[in-house]
Amino acid sequence: MNQELVLLSDDDVLDAYSRAVTGAADRVGPAVVSVEVRHRVARRGRAEREVPGHGSGFIFTPDGFILTNSHVVHDATRIDATFADGNRLRAELVGDDPDTDLAVVRTEPYSAAVAALGDSGRLRVGQLVVAIGNPLGFESTVTAGVVSALGRSFRSVTGRLIDDVIQTDAALNPGNSGGPLVDSAGRVVGVNTAVILPAQGICFAVGSNTAKFVAGQLIRHGKIRRGRIGVAGQNVPLMRLARRAHGLDGKNGVLVTGVEAGSPAERAGIEAGDIVVGFDGKAVTGIDDLHRLLVTERIGARTTITVLRRADKLELAIVPAE
């Protein structure tokens, strides 16, 4: 019997799923770096010592800017970036934002590989995503999964909520922090940031749209400019009678427990005991809503804050400060 030798091409061997994963890894992998840091740790009754740590990051501009996580590089005494070819360069911190767990570091321009930031707003639940990083010191590790959920909120180490977080089941481990989450076209749609232990397959990434804004602010200012009004407060439920009387949809507001002297809130006439229910024409149902609304564009801009004071609903003019 004559046997015919059949030569299969790479495309024949790989199915569509495999081609998508390998394609994404090929496009973004060369831009992924290992971020190695040293932190100074104080020990009770003993001299300080430096301890090593590591995470991941990726080059997102041709001139050496690298995105990573804030918790990887925050307060680091030394930062180094090791590139895909093994070359290692000293990096400097451009700025970090613990509130979104994002940071930008920079090395001298070295690699021509750049990972393009995509539009996380176009993601769909069930969509294929690929995570690339250096978990547990294993460099250039690729894992794949799907977008498990969108619009999650994740509380950062500072206590503020990070909005529009992507949940994925692409496996992440210590060391993946700061690495890219990539779609099948090789566009970065998220920055891997956290896992929930001991759960399996519940991992989170900060959306690329958030990363674009934060990275731009860090490069421009070295920090994120956020507004403040100068109140201490706590979330409280609103009485049903008050909601009906004033046409409020929200069931909660922010009870003002203190007003900082000389603050925008004091100048606006806000008093302890007021309940904040609106800001800039938008409903406020809790402290997290206020944080979201006090964005850069509101700094120095005159707007209104809506409060309930006893039986009255007041619209007060306020100018948030930085």
C-alpha positions as CSV (number, residue, x, y, z in Angstrom):
1,M,0.0,0.0,0.0
2,N,1.3,3.4,-1.0
3,Q,1.3,5.8,1.9
4,E,1.3,9.5,1.0
5,L,3.3,11.8,3.2
6,V,1.2,14.8,4.2
7,L,3.0,17.9,5.4
8,L,0.8,20.1,7.6
9,S,1.3,23.8,7.9
10,D,1.3,25.7,11.2
11,D,-2.2,27.0,10.4
12,D,-3.4,23.4,9.9
13,V,-2.0,22.3,13.3
14,L,-3.4,25.2,15.2
15,D,-7.1,25.7,15.6
16,A,-8.7,29.2,15.7
17,Y,-8.5,29.4,19.5
18,S,-4.8,28.5,19.5
19,R,-4.0,31.0,16.7
20,A,-5.7,33.8,18.7
21,V,-3.7,33.0,21.8
22,T,-0.4,32.6,20.1
23,G,-1.0,35.7,17.9
24,A,-1.7,37.8,21.0
25,A,1.3,36.4,22.8
26,D,3.5,37.0,19.8
27,R,2.4,40.6,19.4
28,V,2.5,41.7,23.1
29,G,5.0,39.3,24.6
30,P,8.1,41.2,23.5
31,A,6.8,44.4,25.2
32,V,6.3,42.6,28.6
33,V,9.0,43.2,31.2
34,S,9.8,41.8,34.7
35,V,9.8,44.6,37.3
36,E,12.2,43.9,40.1
37,V,12.2,46.1,43.2
38,R,13.7,46.5,46.6
39,H,11.8,47.8,49.6
40,R,13.3,49.0,52.9
41,V,11.6,47.2,55.8
42,A,11.9,48.3,59.4
43,R,12.2,45.6,62.1
44,R,11.4,46.2,65.7
45,G,14.6,46.7,67.7
46,R,16.8,45.9,64.7
47,A,18.3,47.8,61.8
48,E,16.3,48.3,58.6
49,R,16.9,45.8,55.8
50,E,16.0,45.7,52.1
51,V,13.8,43.0,50.8
52,P,13.4,42.1,47.1
53,G,10.1,41.9,45.3
54,H,8.9,41.6,41.7
55,G,6.0,42.0,39.4
56,S,5.3,42.6,35.7
57,G,4.9,45.5,33.4
58,F,4.7,46.4,29.8
59,I,6.2,49.1,27.5
60,F,3.4,51.3,26.2
61,T,5.4,54.1,24.5
62,P,8.5,54.0,22.3
63,D,10.4,56.2,24.6
64,G,10.6,53.8,27.5
65,F,7.5,54.4,29.6
66,I,6.3,51.2,31.3
67,L,2.9,50.6,33.0
68,T,2.7,48.4,36.1
69,N,0.9,48.2,39.4
70,S,1.3,50.8,42.2
71,H,1.6,48.1,44.8
72,V,4.6,46.7,43.0
73,V,6.7,49.9,43.0
74,H,5.3,52.1,45.7
75,D,8.0,53.3,48.1
76,A,10.6,51.1,46.4
77,T,14.2,52.1,47.0
78,R,15.3,50.6,43.6
79,I,13.5,49.5,40.5
80,D,14.9,47.5,37.6
81,A,13.2,46.3,34.4
82,T,14.3,43.1,32.7
83,F,13.3,42.9,29.0
84,A,12.2,39.9,27.0
85,D,15.7,39.4,25.7
86,G,17.1,39.3,29.2
87,N,18.7,42.7,29.3
88,R,18.2,44.6,32.6
89,L,18.0,48.3,33.0
90,R,17.6,50.6,36.0
91,A,14.1,52.3,36.0
92,E,12.9,55.4,37.7
93,L,9.4,56.0,39.1
94,V,7.5,58.6,37.1
95,G,4.4,58.4,39.4
96,D,2.1,56.0,41.0
97,D,-1.6,56.1,42.1
98,P,-2.5,53.7,44.9
99,D,-6.2,54.6,44.4
100,T,-6.2,52.8,41.0
101,D,-3.2,50.5,41.7
102,L,-1.5,51.9,38.6
103,A,2.1,53.2,38.2
104,V,4.4,54.4,35.4
105,V,8.1,53.8,35.5
106,R,10.6,54.7,32.8
107,T,13.9,53.3,31.5
108,E,16.1,54.7,28.8
109,P,14.6,53.7,25.4
110,Y,15.7,50.2,24.6
111,S,13.1,47.9,23.1
112,A,11.3,48.7,19.9
113,A,8.4,46.5,21.1
114,V,5.3,48.5,22.3
115,A,2.0,47.1,23.5
116,A,-0.9,49.1,22.2
117,L,-3.7,50.2,24.7
118,G,-7.1,49.1,23.4
119,D,-10.6,50.1,24.4
120,S,-11.8,48.3,27.5
121,G,-15.3,49.8,27.0
122,R,-15.8,47.5,24.0
123,L,-15.2,44.2,25.9
124,R,-18.0,41.6,26.2
125,V,-18.6,39.0,28.8
126,G,-17.3,35.6,27.4
127,Q,-14.7,37.3,25.2
128,L,-11.2,35.6,24.9
129,V,-8.4,37.3,26.9
130,V,-4.8,36.5,27.4
131,A,-2.7,37.4,30.4
132,I,1.1,37.7,30.1
133,G,3.5,38.2,33.0
134,N,6.1,36.7,35.2
135,P,4.3,34.8,38.0
136,L,6.5,33.4,40.7
137,G,9.6,34.3,38.7
138,F,8.6,32.3,35.6
139,E,9.2,34.8,32.9
140,S,7.0,35.4,29.9
141,T,4.2,33.1,31.1
142,V,1.0,33.1,29.0
143,T,-2.4,32.1,30.3
144,A,-5.8,32.4,28.6
145,G,-9.4,32.7,29.7
146,V,-12.5,34.7,29.2
147,V,-13.9,37.9,30.5
148,S,-16.0,36.6,33.4
149,A,-17.7,39.9,34.3
150,L,-17.5,43.6,33.6
151,G,-18.1,46.7,35.7
152,R,-16.8,45.2,38.9
153,S,-15.7,47.5,41.7
154,F,-12.6,46.6,43.6
155,R,-11.4,48.4,46.8
156,S,-7.8,49.6,46.6
157,V,-5.3,49.6,49.4
158,T,-6.3,53.2,50.2
159,G,-9.9,52.2,50.6
160,R,-11.2,53.9,47.5
161,L,-13.2,51.9,44.9
162,I,-11.6,51.2,41.6
163,D,-14.4,51.3,39.1
164,D,-15.0,49.4,35.9
165,V,-12.7,46.5,36.9
166,I,-12.5,43.5,34.6
167,Q,-13.1,40.0,36.1
168,T,-11.4,37.2,34.3
169,D,-10.6,33.5,34.8
170,A,-7.2,33.8,33.0
171,A,-4.9,32.3,35.7
172,L,-2.9,34.9,37.7
173,N,-0.3,34.4,40.4
174,P,2.0,36.6,42.5
175,G,4.3,38.2,40.0
176,N,1.6,38.7,37.3
177,S,0.7,42.0,38.9
178,G,1.1,44.9,36.4
179,G,1.2,42.6,33.4
180,P,-1.1,43.1,30.4
181,L,-4.5,41.5,29.8
182,V,-4.8,41.3,26.0
183,D,-7.6,40.6,23.6
184,S,-7.4,38.3,20.6
185,A,-6.2,41.2,18.4
186,G,-3.2,41.9,20.6
187,R,-4.6,45.0,22.2
188,V,-4.1,45.6,25.9
189,V,-7.5,45.9,27.5
190,G,-6.5,45.7,31.1
191,V,-3.7,45.8,33.7
192,N,-3.7,42.7,35.9
193,T,-3.9,43.7,39.5
194,A,-5.4,41.1,41.9
195,V,-6.6,37.7,42.7
196,I,-9.0,36.4,45.4
197,L,-7.4,33.7,47.5
198,P,-8.2,30.8,48.0
199,A,-10.7,31.1,45.2
200,Q,-9.7,29.8,41.8
201,G,-10.4,31.6,38.5
202,I,-11.4,34.9,40.1
203,C,-8.9,37.5,38.9
204,F,-9.1,41.2,38.3
205,A,-7.6,43.8,35.9
206,V,-7.9,47.5,35.8
207,G,-9.5,48.5,32.5
208,S,-7.3,50.0,29.8
209,N,-9.5,53.1,29.5
210,T,-8.7,53.9,33.2
211,A,-5.1,53.1,32.6
212,K,-4.9,55.6,29.7
213,F,-6.3,58.4,31.8
214,V,-4.1,57.6,34.8
215,A,-0.9,57.1,32.8
216,G,-1.4,60.4,31.1
217,Q,-1.9,62.2,34.4
218,L,1.2,60.5,35.9
219,I,3.4,61.4,33.0
220,R,2.1,65.0,33.0
221,H,1.9,65.7,36.7
222,G,3.6,62.8,38.5
223,K,0.4,62.2,40.4
224,I,-3.4,62.1,39.9
225,R,-5.1,65.4,40.6
226,R,-8.4,64.8,42.5
227,G,-10.9,67.3,43.9
228,R,-11.7,67.7,47.6
229,I,-14.5,69.6,49.4
230,G,-13.3,69.2,53.0
231,V,-16.0,67.1,54.8
232,A,-15.9,64.0,56.9
233,G,-19.0,61.9,56.4
234,Q,-20.6,58.5,56.6
235,N,-23.2,56.7,54.5
236,V,-26.7,56.8,56.0
237,P,-30.2,55.7,54.8
238,L,-32.7,58.3,53.8
239,M,-36.1,58.4,55.4
240,R,-38.9,57.4,52.9
241,L,-40.8,60.6,53.7
242,A,-37.8,62.7,52.8
243,R,-37.2,60.8,49.6
244,R,-40.9,61.3,48.5
245,A,-41.0,65.0,49.6
246,H,-37.9,65.9,47.6
247,G,-38.2,63.5,44.7
248,L,-35.1,61.5,45.4
249,D,-34.4,58.2,43.7
250,G,-31.5,57.1,45.9
251,K,-32.1,55.4,49.2
252,N,-28.9,56.6,50.9
253,G,-26.9,59.8,51.3
254,V,-23.7,61.0,53.0
255,L,-24.2,62.5,56.5
256,V,-21.7,65.3,57.1
257,T,-20.0,64.6,60.5
258,G,-17.4,67.4,60.2
259,V,-16.4,70.3,58.1
260,E,-12.8,71.3,57.7
261,A,-12.1,75.0,58.5
262,G,-11.4,77.1,55.5
263,S,-12.5,74.3,53.1
264,P,-14.7,74.6,50.0
265,A,-17.5,73.0,52.1
266,E,-17.3,75.6,54.8
267,R,-17.3,78.4,52.2
268,A,-20.3,76.9,50.6
269,G,-22.2,76.9,53.9
270,I,-22.3,73.1,54.5
271,E,-22.9,72.3,58.1
272,A,-22.4,69.2,60.2
273,G,-25.6,67.3,60.2
274,D,-26.4,68.0,56.5
275,I,-27.0,65.0,54.3
276,V,-25.3,65.2,50.9
277,V,-27.6,63.7,48.2
278,G,-26.3,65.3,45.0
279,F,-23.3,66.9,43.4
280,D,-22.9,68.6,40.0
281,G,-26.5,67.5,39.2
282,K,-25.8,63.9,39.8
283,A,-27.2,61.7,42.7
284,V,-24.9,60.9,45.6
285,T,-25.9,57.7,47.5
286,G,-22.6,57.2,49.3
287,I,-19.0,58.4,49.8
288,D,-17.9,56.4,46.8
289,D,-20.2,58.5,44.6
290,L,-18.6,61.6,45.9
291,H,-15.1,60.2,45.1
292,R,-16.2,59.4,41.6
293,L,-17.6,62.9,41.0
294,L,-14.7,64.8,42.4
295,V,-12.7,64.4,39.2
296,T,-9.9,66.6,37.7
297,E,-12.4,68.6,35.6
298,R,-14.2,69.8,38.8
299,I,-11.1,71.3,40.5
300,G,-11.5,75.0,40.6
301,A,-14.8,74.9,38.7
302,R,-18.0,76.3,40.3
303,T,-20.7,73.7,40.7
304,T,-23.5,72.8,43.0
305,I,-23.9,70.4,45.9
306,T,-27.3,69.3,47.1
307,V,-27.9,68.7,50.8
308,L,-30.9,67.9,53.1
309,R,-31.0,70.1,56.2
310,R,-33.7,69.1,58.5
311,A,-36.9,69.4,56.3
312,D,-35.3,71.5,53.6
313,K,-33.4,70.6,50.4
314,L,-30.7,73.1,49.6
315,E,-28.7,73.7,46.4
316,L,-25.3,75.3,47.5
317,A,-22.6,76.7,45.2
318,I,-19.2,75.1,45.8
319,V,-15.8,75.2,44.1
320,P,-13.8,72.0,44.8
321,A,-10.1,72.4,45.6
322,E,-7.2,70.0,44.6
